[in-house]
């Protein structure tokens, strides 16, 4: 189906004038990058060593990459804690085999793990809140669906405001209600938006399957996506674990910090979450796993033998030298701003990826990923003169896992959002409870004051 553009195109003469405006914009916005060092500006809110500048306090989650001994820091294998609970323990020691994401969401929102009755009641509440009305599906999801599903989800979230009888109330009970609604409805909004996209852009059959009350979040995603609605126990388990691993990652990641910034302005929940969605869409954040998949596609296409580690190492070297793939010099999925020795999310997801590859018969593909991870770590360490290989991050295997689960690439970042919304809501509630000041960092002005020149005297 041909997409109809709402915006008019510029004429030939106006295009020439617009090109001139672009040049003016580029010239006026460019300045000496050394000025950041001169004025000691923490570019990207980071210290010179890459560590984030402290801008707030949180109890929601903790990202640990170093320990201290005798006053000196030393790197350790990464650890991630949700409300003080180690995520690895949450995954491997929990007796919950189907509702791990729901248990994690309860932990993030309320600061402690639920008992059996509390978890059962919580799952029932989420189940009752899942369904979307036919009017909402028709008027919001089916009308003018964007080509990018993250924009589709943004639209869905923003327009929930119109279906809320009390959208601007930022009292804790009301924000909690809105948060639970969003957490419950996000999987439906994402899957339905995907089918709307397929129908209107690819002329495929439109499928709208309502969720099942007896299914978990992970089970419902697979159930609604698949034509026969069937999935294995391991498939649901792996997706459940993936949702847990992506649910939160401290208050400083880009989308969560965005939520903090917008929340301190006093705005409504839907606007705050939509702002986080805008951040997560970016390829440097939530869209990173798509870059990893595109890189692996490129390696398969251009490396003569991906199972020959000498040839593979040679091609990865070309990528690092800006000579292959997108010429960025980056091996996507490698390295992290906080973790050094290992990313605990990547370690866990890799373990489940291996199990799933055995069920799916894709062990060779898993070995290929493992080889790229191992070789890349050594090559990057050598290039940057590091003492130890660089670790992979969670994005390295997430796309591979989603592909084995039959999840289309258009839904990779929305799946991330389905998970991360639990953390966003927990941080929003924490910010509101503590009634923090509006976040307003400063920018150093480096321009020049100029006298006003009347228009008839300008050159």
Secondary structure by P-SEA (a helix, b strand, c coil): cbbbbcbbbbcaaaaaaaaaaaaaaaaaacccccccccccccccccccccccccccccccbbbbcccccccbbbbccbbbbccccccccccccccccccaaaaaaaaaaccccccaaaaaaaaaaaaaaccccaaaaaacccccccccaaaaaaaaaaaccccccccccccaaaaaaaaaaaaaaaaaaaaaaaaaaaaaacccbbbbbbbbccccaaaaaaaaacccccccaaaaaaaaaaaaaacccccccaaaaaaaaaaaacccaaaaaaaaaaaaacccccaaaaaaaaaaaaaaacccccccaaaaaaaaaaaaaccccccccccccccccccccccaaaaaaaaaaaaaaaaacaaaaaaaaaaaaaaaaaaaaaaacccccccccccccaaaaaaaacccccaaaaaaaacaaaaaaaaaaaaaaaccccbbbbbbbcbbbbccccccccc
